[in-house]
Amino acid sequence: MKNKNCFLHILIFCTLLSATESDTASDFEPEYITADSLFALTKNDTEFVLIDARSAKEYEKTHIKGALNIPHTEVNSSKRMPPDKDTLIVFYCNGPG
């Protein structure tokens, strides 16, 4: 795949999923990581779920191997989200806009 200055915005959302009932999504502060940091996670055997939050059409065109496609508009209602609240989840997309 030819790189056309494509930037991936990567977030770690494990804190949101492990929030207690008294916490709200507004209390959540995502952690942004670089593509290099994501690569390091794969090399040090860290267990995580990788979610491509782009549209199904974009996912079909190209995606990171092993990523699940759950478009950002479906994240809150998707039954494919990991049920374990301690699971490290990494989202990526094309960025805002």
DSSP file (Angstrom, degrees, kcal/mol; ACC not computed):
  #  RESIDUE AA STRUCTURE BP1 BP2  ACC     N-H-->O    O-->H-N    N-H-->O    O-->H-N    TCO  KAPPA ALPHA  PHI   PSI    X-CA   Y-CA   Z-CA
    1    1 A M              0   0    0      0, 0.0     2,-0.4     0, 0.0    61,-0.0   0.000 360.0 360.0 360.0 130.1    0.0    0.0    0.0
    2    2 A K        -     0   0    0      1,-0.1     2,-0.6     2,-0.0     0, 0.0  -0.632 360.0-127.6 -80.3 130.2    1.4    3.4   -1.0
    3    3 A N        -     0   0    0     -2,-0.4     2,-0.2     1,-0.1    -1,-0.1  -0.695  25.2-178.5 -82.4 118.7    1.6    5.9    1.9
    4    4 A K        -     0   0    0     -2,-0.6     3,-0.1     3,-0.0    -1,-0.1  -0.420  69.6 -76.0-111.5  53.7   -0.1    9.1    0.9
    5    5 A N  S    S+     0   0    0      1,-0.2     2,-0.4    -2,-0.2    -2,-0.1   0.875  76.3 174.8  54.0  40.4    0.6   11.0    4.1
    6    6 A C        -     0   0    0      2,-0.0     2,-0.5     1,-0.0    -1,-0.2  -0.655  14.8-158.6 -79.2 127.1   -2.2    9.0    5.8
    7    7 A F        -     0   0    0     -2,-0.4     2,-0.5    87,-0.2    86,-0.0  -0.921   2.4-153.8-110.0 131.3   -2.4    9.7    9.5
    8    8 A L        -     0   0    0     -2,-0.5     2,-0.7    84,-0.1    86,-0.2  -0.888   6.9-147.5-102.1 132.8   -4.0    7.3   11.9
    9    9 A H  E     -A   93   0A   0     84,-1.6    84,-0.9    -2,-0.5     2,-0.5  -0.895  21.6-167.9 -99.8 117.3   -5.5    8.7   15.1
   10   10 A I  E     -AB  92  33A   0     -2,-0.7    23,-1.6    23,-0.7     2,-0.4  -0.898   7.8-177.9-115.9 132.5   -5.1    6.0   17.7
   11   11 A L  E     -AB  91  32A   0     80,-2.0    80,-2.0    -2,-0.5     2,-0.6  -0.941  22.9-140.5-126.6 147.1   -6.8    6.0   21.1
   12   12 A I  E     +AB  90  31A   0     19,-2.0    19,-1.2    -2,-0.4     3,-0.3  -0.955  20.6 177.6-106.5 120.4   -6.6    3.7   24.0
   13   13 A F     >  +     0   0    0     76,-2.6     4,-1.5    -2,-0.6     3,-0.2   0.101  43.8 113.0-109.4  20.5  -10.1    3.4   25.5
   14   14 A C  H  > S+     0   0    0     75,-0.3     4,-1.3     1,-0.2    -1,-0.2   0.861  75.3  57.5 -64.6 -32.9   -9.5    0.9   28.3
   15   15 A T  H  4 S+     0   0    0     -3,-0.3     3,-0.3     1,-0.2    -1,-0.2   0.906 103.7  52.6 -63.3 -41.6  -10.2    3.5   30.9
   16   16 A L  H >4 S+     0   0    0      1,-0.2     3,-1.2    -3,-0.2    -1,-0.2   0.906 109.6  48.4 -60.9 -42.4  -13.7    4.2   29.5
   17   17 A L  H 3< S+     0   0    0     -4,-1.5    -1,-0.2     1,-0.3    -2,-0.2   0.754 111.2  49.9 -72.9 -22.9  -14.6    0.5   29.6
   18   18 A S  T 3< S+     0   0    0     -4,-1.3    -1,-0.3    -3,-0.3    -2,-0.2   0.306  82.3 128.2 -97.8  10.8  -13.4    0.0   33.2
   19   19 A A    <   -     0   0    0     -3,-1.2     2,-0.1    -4,-0.2    -3,-0.1  -0.335  59.2-121.6 -64.3 145.4  -15.3    3.0   34.5
   20   20 A T    >   -     0   0    0      1,-0.1     3,-1.2     4,-0.1    -1,-0.1  -0.314  30.7 -97.8 -80.4 172.0  -17.5    2.4   37.5
   21   21 A E  T 3  S+     0   0    0      1,-0.3    -1,-0.1    -2,-0.1    -2,-0.1   0.802 124.7  55.8 -61.9 -28.6  -21.2    3.0   37.5
   22   22 A S  T 3  S+     0   0    0      2,-0.1    -1,-0.3     0, 0.0     2,-0.1   0.666  94.3  85.7 -80.0 -14.2  -20.7    6.4   39.2
   23   23 A D    <   -     0   0    0     -3,-1.2     2,-0.3    -7,-0.0    -4,-0.0  -0.486  65.5-154.7 -81.2 155.7  -18.3    7.5   36.4
   24   24 A T    >   -     0   0    0     -2,-0.1     3,-1.7     1,-0.1     4,-0.4  -0.853  31.8-107.0-124.5 165.2  -19.6    9.1   33.2
   25   25 A A  G >  S+     0   0    0     -2,-0.3     3,-1.3     1,-0.3    -1,-0.1   0.798 118.3  64.7 -60.4 -27.8  -18.1    9.3   29.7
   26   26 A S  G 3  S+     0   0    0      1,-0.3    -1,-0.3     3,-0.0    -3,-0.0   0.717  95.5  58.7 -69.7 -18.3  -17.4   12.9   30.4
   27   27 A D  G <  S+     0   0    0     -3,-1.7     2,-0.3   -11,-0.0    -1,-0.3   0.597  88.1 100.7 -80.3 -11.2  -14.9   11.8   33.1
   28   28 A F    <   -     0   0    0     -3,-1.3   -15,-0.0    -4,-0.4    -3,-0.0  -0.574  51.2-171.0 -83.9 133.1  -13.0    9.8   30.5
   29   29 A E        -     0   0    0     -2,-0.3   -14,-0.1     2,-0.0    -3,-0.0  -0.939  19.5-141.9-121.5 106.5   -9.8   11.2   29.1
   30   30 A P        -     0   0    0      0, 0.0     2,-0.6     0, 0.0   -17,-0.1  -0.273  10.6-129.3 -67.5 154.0   -8.5    9.1   26.1
   31   31 A E  E     -B   12   0A   0    -19,-1.2   -19,-2.0     2,-0.0     2,-0.4  -0.917  17.6-146.7-103.6 124.2   -4.8    8.5   25.7
   32   32 A Y  E     -B   11   0A   0     -2,-0.6     2,-0.3   -21,-0.2   -21,-0.2  -0.757  19.7-175.7 -90.7 134.6   -3.5    9.2   22.2
   33   33 A I  E     -B   10   0A   0    -23,-1.6   -23,-0.7    -2,-0.4     2,-0.1  -0.864  21.9-114.7-125.9 162.9   -0.6    7.0   21.0
   34   34 A T     >  -     0   0    0     -2,-0.3     4,-1.9     1,-0.1     5,-0.1  -0.435  30.7-108.4 -89.0 167.2    1.5    7.0   17.9
   35   35 A A  H  > S+     0   0    0      1,-0.2     4,-2.4     2,-0.2     5,-0.1   0.864 122.6  56.6 -61.3 -35.6    1.6    4.3   15.2
   36   36 A D  H  > S+     0   0    0      2,-0.2     4,-2.2     1,-0.2    -1,-0.2   0.889 105.2  50.8 -63.4 -38.8    5.1    3.4   16.6
   37   37 A S  H  > S+     0   0    0      2,-0.2     4,-1.8     1,-0.2    -2,-0.2   0.886 109.3  50.6 -65.8 -38.3    3.5    2.9   20.0
   38   38 A L  H  X S+     0   0    0     -4,-1.9     4,-1.5     2,-0.2    -2,-0.2   0.920 109.2  51.1 -63.4 -43.4    0.9    0.6   18.5
   39   39 A F  H  X S+     0   0    0     -4,-2.4     4,-1.4     1,-0.2    -2,-0.2   0.902 107.4  53.9 -60.1 -41.1    3.6   -1.3   16.7
   40   40 A A  H  X S+     0   0    0     -4,-2.2     4,-1.8     1,-0.2    -1,-0.2   0.873 102.9  57.3 -62.1 -37.7    5.4   -1.7   20.1
   41   41 A L  H  <>S+     0   0    0     -4,-1.8     5,-1.7     1,-0.2    -1,-0.2   0.895 106.8  49.1 -58.8 -39.5    2.3   -3.1   21.7
   42   42 A T  H ><5S+     0   0    0     -4,-1.5     3,-0.6     1,-0.2    -1,-0.2   0.816 111.8  49.1 -70.7 -29.1    2.3   -5.9   19.0
   43   43 A K  H 3<5S+     0   0    0     -4,-1.4    -1,-0.2     1,-0.2    -2,-0.2   0.756 108.0  51.0 -83.6 -25.3    5.9   -6.7   19.6
   44   44 A N  T 3<5S-     0   0    0     -4,-1.8    -1,-0.2    -5,-0.1    -2,-0.2   0.179 111.7-113.5-100.5  20.0    5.8   -6.9   23.4
   45   45 A D  T < 5 +     0   0    0     -3,-0.6     2,-0.3     1,-0.2    -3,-0.2   0.738  54.3 166.6  60.3  27.4    2.9   -9.4   23.4
   46   46 A T      < -     0   0    0     -5,-1.7     2,-0.5    -6,-0.2    -1,-0.2  -0.587  36.0-126.8 -70.5 130.5    0.4   -6.9   25.0
   47   47 A E        +     0   0    0     -2,-0.3    41,-0.4     2,-0.0     2,-0.3  -0.687  48.6 140.3 -82.5 128.9   -3.1   -8.3   24.7
   48   48 A F        -     0   0    0     -2,-0.5     2,-0.5    39,-0.1    41,-0.2  -0.979  48.6-118.6-158.9 163.0   -5.5   -5.7   23.1
   49   49 A V  E     -c   89   0A   0     39,-2.5    41,-3.0    -2,-0.3     2,-0.5  -0.946  24.8-149.3-109.3 129.3   -8.4   -5.5   20.7
   50   50 A L  E     -c   90   0A   0     -2,-0.5    18,-2.7    16,-0.3     2,-0.5  -0.879  14.2-169.2-102.4 123.5   -7.8   -3.3   17.6
   51   51 A I  E     -cd  91  68A   0     39,-3.3    41,-2.2    -2,-0.5     2,-0.8  -0.957  16.9-149.9-120.7 124.2  -10.9   -1.5   16.3
   52   52 A D  E     -cd  92  69A   0     16,-3.4    18,-1.6    -2,-0.5    41,-0.2  -0.822  12.3-169.1 -87.1 111.2  -11.0    0.3   13.0
   53   53 A A        +     0   0    0     39,-2.9    19,-2.4    -2,-0.8    20,-0.2   0.229  50.7 104.9 -91.8  14.6  -13.7    3.0   13.6
   54   54 A R  S    S-     0   0    0     38,-0.3    -2,-0.1    17,-0.2    38,-0.0  -0.284  83.6 -73.2 -84.2 176.6  -14.0    4.0   10.0
   55   55 A S     >  -     0   0    0      1,-0.1     4,-2.4    16,-0.1    -1,-0.2  -0.221  42.0-111.1 -66.5 160.7  -16.9    3.1    7.7
   56   56 A A  H  > S+     0   0    0      1,-0.2     4,-2.6     2,-0.2     5,-0.2   0.865 119.3  56.0 -60.2 -36.6  -17.3   -0.4    6.4
   57   57 A K  H  > S+     0   0    0      2,-0.2     4,-1.4     1,-0.2    -1,-0.2   0.913 109.3  44.9 -63.3 -43.5  -16.4    0.9    2.9
   58   58 A E  H  > S+     0   0    0      2,-0.2     4,-2.0     1,-0.2    -2,-0.2   0.898 112.6  52.5 -66.7 -39.9  -13.1    2.3    4.1
   59   59 A Y  H  < S+     0   0    0     -4,-2.4    -2,-0.2     1,-0.2    -1,-0.2   0.914 107.6  51.3 -61.1 -44.1  -12.4   -0.9    6.0
   60   60 A E  H  < S+     0   0    0     -4,-2.6    -1,-0.2     1,-0.2    -2,-0.2   0.847 107.9  53.4 -63.0 -33.7  -13.0   -3.0    3.0
   61   61 A K  H  < S-     0   0    0     -4,-1.4     2,-0.3     1,-0.3    -1,-0.2   0.933 131.7 -25.9 -68.1 -46.1  -10.6   -0.9    1.0
   62   62 A T     <  +     0   0    0     -4,-2.0     2,-0.3    -5,-0.1    -1,-0.3  -0.935  66.6 160.0-166.8 145.6   -7.7   -1.3    3.5
   63   63 A H        -     0   0    0     -2,-0.3     2,-0.3    -3,-0.2     3,-0.0  -0.977  46.8 -82.4-159.8 166.2   -7.2   -1.9    7.2
   64   64 A I    >   -     0   0    0     -2,-0.3     3,-2.2     1,-0.1   -12,-0.1  -0.610  59.5 -99.5 -75.5 132.2   -4.7   -3.1    9.7
   65   65 A K  T 3  S+     0   0    0     -2,-0.3    -1,-0.1     1,-0.3     3,-0.1  -0.265 107.9  19.5 -55.1 130.6   -4.5   -6.9    9.8
   66   66 A G  T 3  S+     0   0    0      1,-0.3   -16,-0.3    -3,-0.0    -1,-0.3   0.312  91.2 134.8  92.1  -7.2   -6.5   -8.2   12.7
   67   67 A A    <   -     0   0    0     -3,-2.2     2,-0.3   -18,-0.1    -1,-0.3  -0.500  49.6-136.6 -76.8 142.6   -8.6   -5.1   13.2
   68   68 A L  E     -d   51   0A   0    -18,-2.7   -16,-3.4    -2,-0.2     2,-0.8  -0.740  17.8-128.1 -89.5 145.3  -12.3   -5.4   13.8
   69   69 A N  E     +d   52   0A   0     -2,-0.3   -16,-0.2   -18,-0.2   -18,-0.1  -0.861  42.3 152.8 -99.6 109.9  -14.5   -2.9   11.9
   70   70 A I        -     0   0    0    -18,-1.6     5,-0.1    -2,-0.8   -15,-0.1  -0.865  40.7-134.6-131.1  97.6  -16.9   -1.1   14.3
   71   71 A P    >>  -     0   0    0      0, 0.0     3,-2.9     0, 0.0     4,-0.6  -0.152  21.8-113.9 -53.4 145.9  -17.7    2.3   12.7
   72   72 A H  T 34 S+     0   0    0    -19,-2.4     3,-0.5     1,-0.3     4,-0.4   0.761 116.4  61.3 -55.9 -26.8  -17.6    5.2   15.3
   73   73 A T  T 34 S+     0   0    0      1,-0.2    -1,-0.3   -20,-0.2     4,-0.1   0.622 110.5  40.5 -74.4 -11.6  -21.3    5.7   14.9
   74   74 A E  T X> S+     0   0    0     -3,-2.9     4,-1.4     2,-0.1     3,-0.7   0.409  83.0  99.7-115.0  -1.1  -21.9    2.1   16.2
   75   75 A V  T 3< S+     0   0    0     -4,-0.6     3,-0.5    -3,-0.5     6,-0.1   0.902  83.9  48.8 -57.9 -45.4  -19.4    1.8   19.0
   76   76 A N  T 34 S+     0   0    0     -4,-0.4    -1,-0.2     1,-0.2    -2,-0.1   0.755 121.7  34.2 -68.1 -23.8  -21.9    2.5   21.8
   77   77 A S  T <4 S+     0   0    0     -3,-0.7    -1,-0.2    -4,-0.1     2,-0.2   0.450  88.3 118.1-110.2  -1.8  -24.4    0.0   20.5
   78   78 A S    ><  -     0   0    0     -4,-1.4     3,-0.7    -3,-0.5    -8,-0.0  -0.465  48.7-159.0 -75.4 134.2  -22.2   -2.7   19.0
   79   79 A K  T 3  S+     0   0    0     -2,-0.2    -1,-0.1     1,-0.2    -4,-0.1   0.459  87.8  73.9 -84.7  -2.0  -22.4   -6.2   20.5
   80   80 A R  T 3   +     0   0    0      2,-0.1    -1,-0.2    -5,-0.0    -2,-0.1   0.493  69.1 109.6 -89.6  -3.1  -18.9   -6.9   19.0
   81   81 A M  S <  S-     0   0    0     -3,-0.7    -5,-0.0    -6,-0.1   -30,-0.0  -0.478  87.9 -92.6 -68.4 143.4  -17.2   -4.7   21.7
   82   82 A P        -     0   0    0      0, 0.0    -1,-0.1     0, 0.0     5,-0.1  -0.332  28.9-148.5 -59.3 133.4  -15.2   -6.8   24.1
   83   83 A P  S    S+     0   0    0      0, 0.0     2,-0.6     0, 0.0    -2,-0.1   0.763  74.0  92.3 -75.8 -23.9  -17.4   -7.7   27.2
   84   84 A D    >   -     0   0    0      1,-0.2     3,-1.7     2,-0.1   -67,-0.1  -0.608  66.4-154.2 -76.0 117.0  -14.4   -7.7   29.6
   85   85 A K  T 3  S+     0   0    0     -2,-0.6    -1,-0.2     1,-0.3   -66,-0.1   0.595  91.8  59.9 -69.7 -10.5  -14.1   -4.2   31.1
   86   86 A D  T 3  S+     0   0    0    -69,-0.1    -1,-0.3     2,-0.1     2,-0.2   0.434  78.3 118.8 -94.3  -0.1  -10.4   -4.7   31.7
   87   87 A T    <   -     0   0    0     -3,-1.7     2,-0.5    -5,-0.1   -70,-0.2  -0.461  67.2-126.8 -69.5 132.5   -9.6   -5.3   28.0
   88   88 A L        -     0   0    0    -41,-0.4   -39,-2.5    -2,-0.2     2,-0.5  -0.702  30.1-166.7 -77.5 123.7   -7.3   -2.8   26.4
   89   89 A I  E     - c   0  49A   0     -2,-0.5   -76,-2.6   -41,-0.2     2,-0.5  -0.963   9.3-166.0-119.7 129.4   -9.0   -1.4   23.3
   90   90 A V  E     -Ac  12  50A   0    -41,-3.0   -39,-3.3    -2,-0.5     2,-0.3  -0.966   7.9-166.7-115.7 122.1   -7.2    0.6   20.6
   91   91 A F  E     -Ac  11  51A   0    -80,-2.0   -80,-2.0    -2,-0.5     2,-0.3  -0.791   4.9-175.0-102.1 146.6   -9.3    2.5   18.1
   92   92 A Y  E     +Ac  10  52A   0    -41,-2.2   -39,-2.9    -2,-0.3   -38,-0.3  -0.994  11.6 151.2-139.8 153.8   -8.0    4.0   14.9
   93   93 A C  E     -A    9   0A   0    -84,-0.9   -84,-1.6    -2,-0.3   -39,-0.1  -0.852  58.2 -85.6-155.9-172.9   -9.7    6.2   12.3
   94   94 A N  S    S-     0   0    0      1,-0.3   -87,-0.2    -2,-0.2   -40,-0.0   0.540  76.4-107.4 -83.9  -7.0   -8.9    8.9    9.7
   95   95 A G        -     0   0    0    -86,-0.2    -1,-0.3     2,-0.0    -3,-0.0  -0.433  56.9 -26.7 105.8 177.1   -9.2   11.6   12.3
   96   96 A P              0   0    0      0, 0.0    -3,-0.0     0, 0.0     0, 0.0  -0.257 360.0 360.0 -66.0 149.6  -11.8   14.3   13.0
   97   97 A G              0   0    0      0, 0.0    -2,-0.0     0, 0.0     0, 0.0   0.435 360.0 360.0  99.3 360.0  -13.9   15.6   10.2
